[in-house]
Amino acid sequence: METSLTDYLEILNPAQREAVTVPEGNLLVLAGAGSGKTRVIVHRIAWLISHQLMVAYSVLAVTFTNKAACEMKSRLSELLGREADGMWVGTFHGLSHRLLRLHWQEAQLPESFQVIDGDDQLQVIRRLFKTLGVNEDRFDAKKVQGYINRKKDEGIRANQLLSAENPYEKVQQEVYLQYEKICTESGLADFAELLLRSYELLKNNPELLTHYQARFSHVLVDEFQDTNAIQYQWLLLLAGQAKSVTVVGDDDQSIYGWRGAKIENIRRFEREFKGTRLIRLEQNYRSTSTILAAANALISHNGSRFGKTLWTEGEQGDPITIYAGFNEEDEALYVVRAIREWLNQSGTADEIGILYRSNAQSRVLEEALVRAGISYSIYGGLRFFERAEIKDALAYLRLVVNVADNTSFERVINVPPRGIGDRSLEKITELAAEHHCSYWEAAKKAIELRVVSGKIETSLRGFVSLIENLCVAVPSDSLTQLIDVVIRNSGLLRYFREQEGEKAQNRAENLEELINAANDFEAEYPVEDNLSPLTAFLSYTSLEAGERKNGTGDAAVQLMTLHSAKGLEFPLVFICGLEDGLFPHHFSRENPSALEEERRLCYVGVTRARKKLYLTYAEKRRVFGRDEDRHPSRFLREFPEHLIQEVHRKVSVSVRTPFVGSAGMSGSGADGSNEGYRLGQRVVHPKFGEGTVVDHEGSGERTRVHVQFDVYGSKWLALAYARLEPA
């Protein structure tokens, strides 16, 4: 526990102490990763109150999460030895909400105005679609929601937009205009509205603005590099007369440009807040000197930086390990081997973070961990088969197997949006109850009896026709081809690809990864008990989803995207999938600023590691069920060679046609040569790695081999499907 402020100042490093004790004035603190920025901002507030005789009433402190705000208040109370009453500490949205509650009349809001979340906002927009006759097949409500929120984040009202010539843009503008009218009439405020409305409140009421400018003589902002346009303008307005504005941030960790954050804001601060003093926090208390040297070298390739060099008084540490997997399964297997080594050396699972650029990468990693019996959890997200878009695709497949599956029918009848809303579904369910039939049969009756008409009838006919065509495809297509057809013909893939934003693109990539999952299943799981491949695969996905749930309370490896990792740290970190087109992502190829943000994202990942860092990639990666050659990420070339240790595969793995076994346990390779297997022979499998043949049974195409794998233990494999190679 921290003691008194004076005692604690003695153990701050020189740069931290300088930042804390700078006299009143504007201050920009460039706080490198792991440099103690939260400590500095809290102690600066305490210093101003205790040594500069500032009253807590005059402090406005802005954070980006409610958790951070609570932590700041708690630590301040410890330092001051009392509650810091009167001080405003909170998020941009929380503080804006507080202003609007206090001054609802000036803000032209009803006293009892209600704050709505994203789901409520989406429902308002969907109701508007019906009122305005907007075709839901052409216009996606979520996309329009994003359009409205972006305009608000830019400080633009609907009536300030220039009339668009593009018909699509024109509809979005009209929905925005009517949406604002509904919210005004109903006394509703969404999250983006809180910021914009509070900004307008201050801007349009000079006396009120003067009052708050005089009150908040000391303004402090954390994570300044993540501010968007309206947040910066809000701050500029409110802090216009402040004696002291302190912002803490790191331009090298600005990674949220895709959701509106403006890295330019931290660069503008010095220009627009006169007399700003710049202090760099470069001493790192987290990582080894090797990891920091690698991070410094990487980020130095970005231009337009303030520039800083992280350093530590700690140990040099191990070199950074780079591993090139034959494919993504070999990459995952290597990660599992390295984790086992860590655990065998008395490390624990919760000390390990596995980071990746795209959510879709988690599937292969999850499977490797499950097979190895290593507990894991997905930080800030869902396991692969639990994700909504994957469940949607599987629901289509279940309908193909059984059109009487009411649950699956209900899930996908309007996914992606077809204009078949709740009322239409209610009519179908009523028909089903009346005729004692499935929703599928009721849907056909609804068309036949003209229970629905117009656009809804057309949409329902299209849906019925789609499912019927998919049912026909089942006997003739392979499982992989069928899933490809389903996610394309259903419109699911197109729906997400056409949406803007990182989240939608992740969902599209997850759907593509489902094809790879089916491809793996076909190759490695012989179908038994006369099940169709599709039925067997659906059973497999359900069982896999169940197995993946830990529920034991044990320490678990944390899997997450690089964006989710910001603010976290682990003794052992893996960054997987360092391949051009994946990381950096393909969308950054022709965009220098996007490439720089990708490099900052890599920098954030590297600086999450405390003791040991692994960087991995695959030489081949399966995309839409086909193996593609991959190239190492350009970021790997930006790490100095003397900091790197490259690990090479123990065996050479090549692509071959599957062995077809005979009575003598022999197989034929792609070159036509015969290679016999014998008891005790070492073999390698693309997913399970190396092992030893310990038994066999059957003959010809029914030959099975029993292999004791080094990592995954004992497994019986059908030789015709196993893709085994001699080690």
BAZAKE-977293 format. One record per residue (C-alpha): x, y, z. Coordinates in nm, 3 decimals, padded with zeros to 5 digits. Example, Ala and Ser with C-alpha at 12.3 -4.5 7.8 and 13.67 -1.06 7.14 Angstrom:
01.230, -00.450, 00.780
01.367, -00.106, 00.714
***
This chain:
00.000, 00.000, 00.000
00.127, 00.346, -00.085
00.223, 00.567, 00.208
00.214, 00.947, 00.230
00.270, 01.164, -00.075
00.599, 01.306, 00.055
00.737, 00.958, 00.128
00.630, 00.831, -00.208
00.787, 01.121, -00.401
01.123, 01.002, -00.272
01.100, 00.677, -00.466
00.971, 00.823, -00.794
01.227, 00.829, -01.072
01.353, 01.174, -01.181
01.122, 01.204, -01.484
00.818, 01.095, -01.284
00.904, 01.337, -01.004
00.946, 01.620, -01.252
00.608, 01.548, -01.412
00.438, 01.533, -01.071
00.590, 01.852, -00.928
00.590, 02.085, -01.230
00.431, 02.417, -01.124
00.099, 02.526, -01.269
00.093, 02.535, -01.646
00.021, 02.317, -01.947
00.196, 01.982, -01.947
00.221, 01.699, -02.200
00.352, 01.377, -02.046
00.463, 01.125, -02.305
00.431, 00.808, -02.102
00.592, 00.502, -02.260
00.455, 00.153, -02.205
00.509, 00.034, -01.847
00.645, 00.370, -01.732
00.396, 00.432, -01.451
00.164, 00.688, -01.615
-00.132, 00.623, -01.382
00.098, 00.673, -01.084
00.211, 01.006, -01.228
-00.134, 01.148, -01.301
-00.266, 01.050, -00.955
00.036, 01.195, -00.778
00.021, 01.514, -00.981
-00.334, 01.576, -00.860
-00.230, 01.501, -00.501
00.074, 01.731, -00.536
-00.136, 02.020, -00.668
-00.381, 01.981, -00.378
-00.127, 01.935, -00.097
00.164, 02.155, -00.214
00.008, 02.413, -00.446
-00.290, 02.466, -00.213
-00.534, 02.390, -00.491
-00.882, 02.289, -00.376
-01.022, 01.957, -00.493
-01.328, 02.146, -00.616
-01.118, 02.294, -00.900
-01.000, 01.960, -01.041
-01.145, 01.791, -01.349
-00.982, 01.455, -01.426
-01.085, 01.257, -01.734
-01.022, 00.885, -01.786
-01.138, 00.639, -02.050
-01.300, 00.374, -01.831
-01.513, 00.380, -01.517
-01.275, 00.129, -01.363
-00.983, 00.368, -01.412
-01.186, 00.653, -01.261
-01.267, 00.448, -00.949
-00.902, 00.345, -00.914
-00.791, 00.707, -00.944
-01.029, 00.821, -00.668
-00.921, 00.535, -00.440
-00.550, 00.604, -00.484
-00.600, 00.976, -00.431
-00.778, 00.912, -00.103
-00.485, 00.696, 00.011
-00.231, 00.962, -00.079
-00.421, 01.253, 00.075
-00.539, 01.061, 00.378
-00.897, 01.183, 00.317
-01.169, 01.187, 00.055
-01.108, 01.434, -00.226
-01.461, 01.577, -00.209
-01.582, 01.805, -00.486
-01.338, 01.679, -00.748
-01.488, 01.567, -01.080
-01.330, 01.240, -01.194
-01.484, 01.028, -01.468
-01.502, 00.930, -01.832
-01.589, 01.174, -02.110
-01.936, 01.023, -02.129
-01.984, 01.015, -01.753
-01.883, 01.378, -01.704
-02.096, 01.487, -01.999
-02.394, 01.306, -01.847
-02.332, 01.485, -01.517
-02.331, 01.825, -01.689
-02.654, 01.749, -01.874
-02.832, 01.635, -01.555
-02.731, 01.956, -01.380
-02.829, 02.180, -01.670
-03.105, 01.992, -01.849
-03.304, 02.306, -01.920
-03.016, 02.490, -02.086
-02.940, 02.170, -02.280
-03.305, 02.167, -02.402
-03.367, 01.826, -02.253
-03.650, 01.707, -02.030
-03.546, 01.668, -01.667
-03.613, 01.295, -01.686
-03.429, 01.233, -02.016
-03.323, 00.872, -02.064
-02.982, 00.744, -02.179
-03.011, 00.459, -02.431
-02.746, 00.202, -02.510
-02.645, 00.072, -02.852
-02.916, -00.198, -02.864
-03.191, 00.051, -02.779
-03.056, 00.292, -03.038
-03.063, 00.018, -03.301
-03.427, -00.060, -03.221
-03.522, 00.307, -03.273
-03.349, 00.303, -03.612
-03.522, -00.020, -03.716
-03.862, 00.122, -03.626
-03.773, 00.427, -03.833
-03.692, 00.203, -04.129
-04.051, 00.075, -04.121
-04.199, 00.423, -04.084
-03.993, 00.562, -04.370
-04.032, 00.253, -04.588
-03.657, 00.191, -04.600
-03.575, -00.138, -04.770
-03.392, -00.352, -04.513
-03.248, -00.568, -04.790
-03.054, -00.267, -04.919
-02.990, -00.077, -04.597
-02.836, -00.231, -04.289
-02.961, -00.076, -03.964
-02.624, -00.132, -03.791
-02.444, 00.045, -04.072
-02.678, 00.342, -04.046
-02.628, 00.339, -03.669
-02.253, 00.363, -03.725
-02.307, 00.649, -03.971
-02.511, 00.848, -03.716
-02.259, 00.793, -03.436
-01.965, 00.889, -03.657
-02.134, 01.214, -03.756
-02.199, 01.294, -03.390
-01.840, 01.212, -03.300
-01.735, 01.461, -03.566
-01.970, 01.722, -03.412
-02.207, 01.725, -03.710
-02.585, 01.743, -03.673
-02.820, 01.610, -03.938
-02.935, 01.958, -04.039
-02.572, 02.062, -04.093
-02.511, 01.803, -04.363
-02.501, 01.913, -04.725
-02.769, 01.740, -04.928
-02.616, 01.429, -05.080
-02.648, 01.341, -05.447
-02.576, 00.973, -05.382
-02.914, 00.800, -05.320
-02.766, 00.573, -05.053
-02.614, 00.867, -04.864
-02.940, 01.058, -04.901
-03.135, 00.783, -04.722
-02.881, 00.776, -04.437
-02.915, 01.153, -04.398
-03.293, 01.129, -04.385
-03.282, 00.852, -04.123
-03.038, 01.061, -03.917
-03.269, 01.365, -03.938
-03.578, 01.166, -03.834
-03.382, 00.980, -03.566
-03.291, 01.312, -03.403
-03.656, 01.420, -03.409
-03.770, 01.098, -03.239
-03.501, 01.127, -02.969
-03.596, 01.490, -02.905
-03.968, 01.410, -02.881
-03.906, 01.107, -02.658
-03.636, 01.258, -02.437
-03.370, 01.007, -02.539
-02.993, 01.049, -02.551
-02.752, 00.788, -02.692
-02.386, 00.774, -02.587
-02.261, 00.987, -02.876
-02.535, 01.240, -02.798
-02.409, 01.285, -02.441
-02.078, 01.424, -02.565
-02.217, 01.632, -02.850
-02.504, 01.774, -02.642
-02.276, 01.869, -02.352
-02.035, 02.036, -02.595
-02.324, 02.234, -02.744
-02.448, 02.317, -02.394
-02.120, 02.488, -02.308
-02.069, 02.645, -02.648
-02.419, 02.795, -02.666
-02.432, 02.923, -02.305
-02.142, 03.167, -02.251
-02.225, 03.233, -01.884
-02.232, 02.863, -01.805
-01.907, 02.810, -01.992
-01.741, 03.095, -01.802
-01.857, 02.940, -01.474
-01.702, 02.600, -01.546
-01.388, 02.745, -01.698
-01.337, 02.943, -01.378
-01.417, 02.646, -01.159
-01.190, 02.391, -01.329
-00.856, 02.563, -01.309
-00.679, 02.225, -01.327
-00.775, 01.977, -01.597
-00.605, 01.637, -01.636
-00.667, 01.380, -01.911
-00.540, 01.022, -01.926
-00.492, 00.815, -02.248
-00.497, 01.136, -02.449
-00.390, 00.962, -02.770
-00.731, 00.788, -02.779
-00.946, 01.104, -02.793
-01.172, 01.158, -03.094
-01.275, 01.484, -03.262
-01.565, 01.582, -03.034
-01.376, 01.485, -02.716
-01.088, 01.710, -02.816
-01.321, 02.000, -02.895
-01.503, 01.945, -02.563
-01.173, 01.962, -02.379
-01.049, 02.262, -02.576
-01.366, 02.451, -02.489
-01.385, 02.359, -02.120
-01.012, 02.403, -02.049
-00.981, 02.729, -02.240
-00.912, 02.939, -01.928
-00.754, 02.672, -01.709
-00.428, 02.760, -01.536
-00.303, 02.405, -01.570
-00.391, 02.138, -01.829
-00.206, 01.807, -01.798
-00.250, 01.538, -02.061
-00.086, 01.198, -02.037
-00.057, 00.969, -02.336
00.166, 00.790, -02.582
00.152, 00.857, -02.955
00.323, 00.520, -03.008
00.023, 00.343, -02.854
-00.250, 00.509, -03.061
-00.425, 00.203, -03.207
-00.792, 00.297, -03.227
-00.806, 00.507, -03.543
-01.064, 00.264, -03.684
-01.313, 00.375, -03.417
-01.252, 00.750, -03.445
-00.947, 00.819, -03.228
-00.732, 01.098, -03.373
-00.360, 01.063, -03.322
-00.335, 01.422, -03.447
-00.488, 01.541, -03.118
-00.176, 01.465, -02.915
00.032, 01.641, -03.180
-00.198, 01.946, -03.175
-00.178, 01.991, -02.801
00.155, 02.174, -02.798
00.034, 02.415, -03.066
-00.306, 02.496, -02.915
-00.216, 02.503, -02.545
00.047, 02.770, -02.521
00.360, 02.726, -02.315
00.322, 02.349, -02.296
00.604, 02.167, -02.124
00.693, 01.823, -02.261
00.820, 01.547, -02.031
00.902, 01.195, -02.145
00.861, 00.893, -01.919
01.099, 00.640, -02.071
01.205, 00.421, -01.780
01.011, 00.096, -01.806
00.924, -00.118, -01.502
00.775, -00.408, -01.693
00.996, -00.567, -01.958
01.352, -00.691, -02.002
01.602, -00.471, -02.186
01.595, -00.711, -02.483
01.220, -00.670, -02.526
01.246, -00.292, -02.492
01.530, -00.269, -02.744
01.320, -00.467, -02.992
01.018, -00.241, -02.931
01.229, 00.073, -02.978
01.373, -00.058, -03.305
01.029, -00.151, -03.437
00.854, 00.178, -03.363
01.146, 00.385, -03.495
01.024, 00.297, -03.847
00.719, 00.522, -03.794
00.746, 00.886, -03.892
00.579, 01.188, -03.726
00.661, 01.070, -03.374
00.753, 01.275, -03.073
01.018, 01.012, -03.021
01.129, 00.836, -02.704
01.346, 00.541, -02.607
01.228, 00.292, -02.348
01.491, 00.157, -02.109
01.512, -00.038, -01.786
01.745, -00.099, -01.496
01.624, -00.459, -01.497
01.778, -00.768, -01.650
01.873, -00.813, -02.014
01.658, -01.125, -02.043
01.628, -01.395, -02.307
01.639, -01.322, -02.679
01.310, -01.295, -02.866
01.221, -01.627, -03.026
01.089, -01.638, -03.383
00.930, -01.956, -03.513
00.816, -02.025, -03.870
00.549, -02.295, -03.870
00.485, -02.510, -04.172
00.118, -02.410, -04.142
-00.110, -02.256, -03.879
-00.152, -02.595, -03.709
00.222, -02.643, -03.676
00.243, -02.286, -03.545
-00.020, -02.365, -03.279
00.156, -02.689, -03.188
00.481, -02.500, -03.131
00.298, -02.254, -02.904
00.164, -02.549, -02.701
00.514, -02.700, -02.671
00.655, -02.368, -02.549
00.370, -02.336, -02.296
00.438, -02.687, -02.166
00.803, -02.598, -02.121
00.702, -02.287, -01.923
00.464, -02.489, -01.704
00.728, -02.759, -01.647
00.961, -02.488, -01.517
00.711, -02.393, -01.245
00.536, -02.123, -01.446
00.156, -02.092, -01.430
-00.102, -02.072, -01.709
-00.235, -01.731, -01.603
00.111, -01.583, -01.667
00.067, -01.646, -02.039
-00.093, -01.429, -02.305
-00.147, -01.538, -02.667
-00.212, -01.241, -02.893
-00.329, -01.231, -03.255
-00.443, -00.974, -03.510
-00.771, -01.136, -03.610
-01.032, -01.317, -03.399
-01.047, -01.593, -03.660
-00.695, -01.703, -03.562
-00.816, -01.824, -03.225
-00.981, -02.142, -03.358
-00.664, -02.338, -03.437
-00.499, -02.216, -03.117
-00.804, -02.314, -02.913
-00.804, -02.664, -03.063
-00.434, -02.712, -02.987
-00.485, -02.607, -02.625
-00.790, -02.831, -02.583
-00.602, -03.131, -02.724
-00.311, -03.062, -02.491
-00.542, -03.031, -02.189
-00.434, -02.672, -02.116
-00.699, -02.444, -01.965
-00.761, -02.120, -02.150
-01.008, -01.836, -02.175
-01.083, -01.576, -02.440
-01.023, -01.232, -02.291
-01.299, -00.987, -02.383
-01.459, -01.223, -02.633
-01.623, -01.555, -02.711
-01.476, -01.889, -02.805
-01.486, -01.962, -03.176
-01.799, -02.180, -03.195
-01.984, -01.948, -02.955
-01.957, -01.639, -03.177
-02.287, -01.509, -03.315
-02.191, -01.522, -03.681
-02.066, -01.881, -03.643
-02.390, -01.979, -03.467
-02.584, -01.817, -03.754
-02.396, -02.023, -04.014
-02.439, -02.343, -03.810
-02.813, -02.270, -03.777
-02.838, -02.262, -04.158
-02.657, -02.595, -04.171
-02.890, -02.746, -03.909
-03.188, -02.638, -04.118
-03.033, -02.817, -04.414
-03.014, -03.135, -04.205
-03.361, -03.087, -04.054
-03.595, -02.818, -04.187
-03.822, -02.884, -03.886
-03.559, -02.736, -03.649
-03.767, -02.445, -03.520
-03.486, -02.292, -03.317
-03.256, -02.268, -03.617
-03.541, -02.143, -03.837
-03.620, -01.863, -03.592
-03.254, -01.767, -03.562
-03.184, -01.715, -03.932
-03.514, -01.626, -04.099
-03.410, -01.261, -04.088
-03.031, -01.300, -04.074
-02.898, -01.122, -04.265
-03.191, -00.873, -04.266
-03.461, -00.960, -04.521
-03.743, -00.743, -04.391
-03.910, -01.039, -04.217
-03.968, -00.877, -03.880
-04.113, -00.991, -03.549
-04.474, -00.947, -03.660
-04.425, -01.169, -03.966
-04.252, -01.434, -03.755
-04.539, -01.416, -03.507
-04.785, -01.494, -03.790
-04.574, -01.796, -03.888
-04.558, -01.928, -03.531
-04.935, -01.882, -03.495
-04.990, -02.084, -03.813
-04.755, -02.353, -03.682
-04.954, -02.380, -03.361
-05.284, -02.385, -03.548
-05.177, -02.660, -03.790
-04.951, -02.850, -03.547
-04.656, -02.824, -03.784
-04.302, -02.690, -03.791
-04.221, -02.324, -03.857
-04.083, -02.436, -04.195
-04.414, -02.587, -04.301
-04.599, -02.288, -04.155
-04.383, -02.051, -04.361
-04.484, -02.234, -04.679
-04.850, -02.224, -04.570
-04.817, -01.851, -04.501
-04.717, -01.802, -04.864
-04.984, -02.039, -04.994
-05.264, -01.882, -04.785
-05.142, -01.526, -04.852
-05.104, -01.461, -04.479
-04.815, -01.235, -04.574
-04.798, -01.024, -04.886
-04.594, -00.773, -05.081
-04.226, -00.740, -04.996
-04.255, -00.975, -04.700
-04.400, -01.251, -04.920
-04.118, -01.200, -05.171
-03.857, -01.220, -04.893
-04.017, -01.528, -04.741
-04.032, -01.703, -05.081
-03.663, -01.621, -05.127
-03.575, -01.768, -04.788
-03.771, -02.089, -04.851
-03.612, -02.124, -05.195
-03.266, -02.071, -05.046
-03.308, -02.350, -04.790
-03.455, -02.586, -05.050
-03.160, -02.527, -05.283
-02.914, -02.586, -05.000
-03.089, -02.913, -04.913
-03.038, -03.030, -05.270
-02.667, -02.947, -05.244
-02.606, -03.177, -04.946
-02.561, -03.513, -05.126
-02.344, -03.378, -05.408
-02.109, -03.131, -05.241
-01.828, -03.197, -04.997
-01.873, -03.062, -04.646
-01.626, -02.782, -04.713
-01.797, -02.688, -05.038
-02.139, -02.696, -04.873
-02.034, -02.457, -04.596
-01.877, -02.231, -04.857
-02.207, -02.230, -05.048
-02.408, -02.164, -04.730
-02.215, -01.863, -04.607
-02.211, -01.714, -04.957
-02.566, -01.789, -05.077
-02.724, -01.700, -04.744
-02.573, -01.354, -04.775
-02.395, -01.382, -04.439
-02.046, -01.327, -04.581
-02.151, -01.041, -04.807
-02.344, -00.880, -04.519
-02.033, -00.844, -04.303
-01.794, -00.767, -04.587
-02.004, -00.470, -04.695
-02.013, -00.319, -04.346
-01.751, -00.075, -04.236
-01.536, -00.122, -03.930
-01.300, -00.369, -03.771
-01.571, -00.571, -03.597
-01.760, -00.652, -03.918
-01.440, -00.755, -04.096
-01.350, -00.983, -03.804
-01.688, -01.153, -03.839
-01.633, -01.206, -04.211
-01.293, -01.361, -04.134
-01.454, -01.587, -03.873
-01.698, -01.718, -04.134
-01.407, -01.790, -04.366
-01.236, -01.975, -04.081
-01.545, -02.196, -04.043
-01.466, -02.331, -04.391
-01.116, -02.417, -04.270
-01.266, -02.591, -03.965
-01.476, -02.808, -04.195
-01.175, -02.881, -04.413
-00.978, -02.996, -04.108
-01.270, -03.207, -03.991
-01.301, -03.385, -04.326
-00.929, -03.464, -04.328
-00.890, -03.583, -03.970
-01.219, -03.726, -03.842
-01.342, -04.032, -04.032
-01.722, -04.032, -04.027
-01.866, -04.334, -03.845
-02.207, -04.481, -03.761
-02.341, -04.404, -04.109
-02.370, -04.034, -04.028
-02.360, -03.783, -04.310
-02.047, -03.563, -04.304
-02.265, -03.260, -04.226
-02.443, -03.428, -03.933
-02.109, -03.548, -03.797
-01.959, -03.200, -03.828
-02.252, -03.036, -03.648
-02.214, -03.286, -03.363
-01.843, -03.213, -03.352
-01.897, -02.836, -03.325
-02.139, -02.885, -03.034
-01.901, -03.116, -02.851
-01.605, -02.888, -02.917
-01.796, -02.587, -02.780
-01.874, -02.789, -02.466
-01.515, -02.910, -02.421
-01.380, -02.559, -02.456
-01.563, -02.437, -02.147
-01.321, -02.446, -01.858
-01.551, -02.371, -01.564
-01.299, -02.508, -01.315
-01.169, -02.183, -01.174
-00.815, -02.298, -01.257
-00.547, -02.063, -01.384
-00.589, -02.027, -01.759
-00.391, -01.907, -02.059
-00.540, -01.583, -02.192
-00.617, -01.558, -02.565
-00.701, -01.218, -02.711
-00.669, -00.981, -03.002
-00.386, -00.730, -02.992
-00.639, -00.448, -02.956
-00.781, -00.613, -02.643
-00.432, -00.653, -02.493
-00.367, -00.281, -02.442
-00.322, -00.209, -02.073
-00.239, -00.571, -01.986
00.092, -00.748, -01.925
00.213, -01.109, -01.898
00.546, -01.269, -01.809
00.518, -01.484, -02.124
00.366, -01.351, -02.449
00.311, -01.507, -02.790
00.224, -01.290, -03.091
00.095, -01.525, -03.361
00.031, -01.485, -03.731
00.305, -01.234, -03.816
00.249, -01.258, -04.190
00.207, -00.984, -04.449
-00.162, -00.952, -04.525
-00.258, -01.074, -04.180
-00.033, -00.858, -03.964
00.007, -00.597, -04.097
-00.348, -00.642, -04.218
-00.408, -00.634, -04.592
-00.616, -00.315, -04.570
-00.303, -00.119, -04.477
-00.108, -00.209, -04.792
-00.183, 00.110, -04.983
-00.232, 00.337, -04.684
00.084, 00.465, -04.509
-00.104, 00.597, -04.204
-00.287, 00.264, -04.163
00.045, 00.078, -04.187
00.187, 00.299, -03.912
-00.111, 00.218, -03.692
-00.051, -00.153, -03.757
00.312, -00.104, -03.648
00.195, 00.074, -03.332
-00.033, -00.224, -03.268
00.266, -00.457, -03.298
00.460, -00.229, -03.061
00.174, -00.254, -02.808
00.187, -00.634, -02.836
00.564, -00.651, -02.788
00.550, -00.427, -02.479
00.292, -00.653, -02.311
00.572, -00.907, -02.246
00.765, -00.892, -01.920
01.014, -01.179, -01.941
00.981, -01.379, -02.260
00.841, -01.302, -02.606
00.768, -01.541, -02.893
00.684, -01.421, -03.245
00.536, -01.688, -03.474
00.406, -01.716, -03.828
00.304, -01.982, -04.078
00.461, -02.044, -04.417
00.125, -02.171, -04.538
-00.216, -02.071, -04.409
-00.552, -02.212, -04.506
-00.788, -01.956, -04.659
-01.134, -02.070, -04.773
-01.016, -02.429, -04.734
-00.713, -02.385, -04.961
-00.351, -02.365, -04.853
-00.188, -02.034, -04.949
00.182, -01.952, -04.934
00.249, -01.676, -04.682
00.534, -01.430, -04.642
00.684, -01.326, -04.308
00.557, -00.991, -04.179
00.771, -00.692, -04.268
00.770, -00.615, -03.896
00.991, -00.918, -03.832
01.263, -00.761, -04.048
01.253, -00.450, -03.830
01.381, -00.629, -03.519
01.763, -00.620, -03.479
01.922, -00.959, -03.553
02.128, -00.965, -03.232
01.804, -00.964, -03.028
01.652, -01.258, -03.216
01.678, -01.634, -03.182
01.520, -01.824, -03.472
01.392, -02.173, -03.397
01.369, -02.418, -03.685
01.141, -02.716, -03.714
01.286, -03.047, -03.608
01.140, -03.224, -03.909
01.077, -03.136, -04.268
00.707, -03.144, -04.348
00.585, -03.143, -04.706
00.242, -03.152, -04.865
00.153, -03.501, -04.988
-00.153, -03.690, -05.089
-00.287, -03.894, -04.794
-00.127, -04.235, -04.746
-00.343, -04.529, -04.843
-00.262, -04.816, -04.614
-00.224, -05.182, -04.706
-00.199, -05.500, -04.504
00.166, -05.435, -04.451
00.100, -05.091, -04.305
00.261, -04.929, -04.606
00.165, -04.607, -04.773
00.223, -04.446, -05.107
00.361, -04.092, -05.111
00.301, -03.821, -05.368
00.613, -03.932, -05.558
00.477, -04.284, -05.593
00.732, -04.441, -05.357
00.621, -04.697, -05.102
00.706, -04.623, -04.742
00.632, -04.897, -04.491
00.544, -04.823, -04.130
00.680, -05.040, -03.856
00.624, -05.056, -03.483
00.847, -04.805, -03.309
00.882, -04.583, -03.617
00.882, -04.207, -03.561
00.614, -04.019, -03.759
00.486, -03.662, -03.778
00.130, -03.533, -03.810
00.052, -03.174, -03.922
-00.163, -03.107, -03.614
-00.042, -03.350, -03.346
00.328, -03.321, -03.421
00.579, -03.602, -03.366
00.500, -03.944, -03.225
00.582, -04.314, -03.229
00.383, -04.594, -03.397
00.288, -04.843, -03.124
00.019, -05.059, -03.289
-00.194, -05.108, -03.601
-00.504, -05.292, -03.711
-00.709, -05.357, -04.025
-00.596, -05.374, -04.385
-00.616, -05.178, -04.707
-00.818, -04.860, -04.679
-00.940, -04.972, -04.336
-00.590, -04.969, -04.186
-00.564, -04.779, -03.857
-00.244, -04.693, -03.675
-00.199, -04.630, -03.305
00.045, -04.342, -03.245
00.179, -04.219, -02.911
00.229, -03.847, -02.975
00.487, -03.653, -02.775
00.245, -03.374, -02.682
-00.109, -03.498, -02.749
-00.077, -03.851, -02.617
-00.225, -04.169, -02.761
-00.443, -04.159, -03.074
-00.582, -04.410, -03.326
-00.580, -04.269, -03.680
-00.728, -04.397, -04.005
-00.421, -04.421, -04.229
-00.617, -04.317, -04.538
-00.697, -03.981, -04.380
-00.421, -03.923, -04.126
-00.171, -03.727, -04.339
00.117, -03.895, -04.155
00.476, -03.849, -04.269
00.793, -04.031, -04.160
00.985, -03.817, -03.911
***
